């Protein structure tokens, strides 16, 4: 398991396939993508 700091209050993380995507809540704009994080 990975340890990430909590997201800022105006963002949210979502899991898409094996990636973790950081989104801006108000606009839905993708701020960052951590690729293949959940691949075993």
C-alpha positions in Angstrom: 0.0 0.0 0.0 1.2 3.5 -0.7 1.1 6.4 1.7 0.0 9.7 0.2 -0.6 12.9 2.1 -4.3 13.9 2.3 -5.5 15.8 -0.7 -6.2 19.5 -0.4 -9.9 20.3 0.5 -10.6 21.5 -3.0 -9.4 18.3 -4.7 -10.3 14.7 -4.7 -8.6 11.4 -5.7 -10.3 8.8 -7.8 -9.1 5.4 -8.9 -9.2 4.7 -12.6 -8.1 1.2 -13.5 -4.6 1.0 -12.0 -4.1 4.8 -11.7 -4.9 7.4 -9.1 -6.2 10.7 -10.5 -6.2 14.0 -8.6 -9.1 16.2 -9.7 -10.0 19.7 -8.9 -13.5 19.4 -7.4 -15.1 22.6 -8.8 -14.0 22.1 -12.4 -13.2 18.4 -12.8 -9.8 19.3 -14.2 -7.2 16.6 -13.8 -4.3 18.0 -11.8 -2.1 14.9 -11.6 -2.1 11.2 -12.5 -0.1 8.5 -10.6 0.1 5.8 -13.2 0.1 2.0 -12.5 0.0 2.5 -8.7 -2.3 -0.3 -8.1 -0.6 -2.9 -10.3 0.5 -5.9 -8.3 
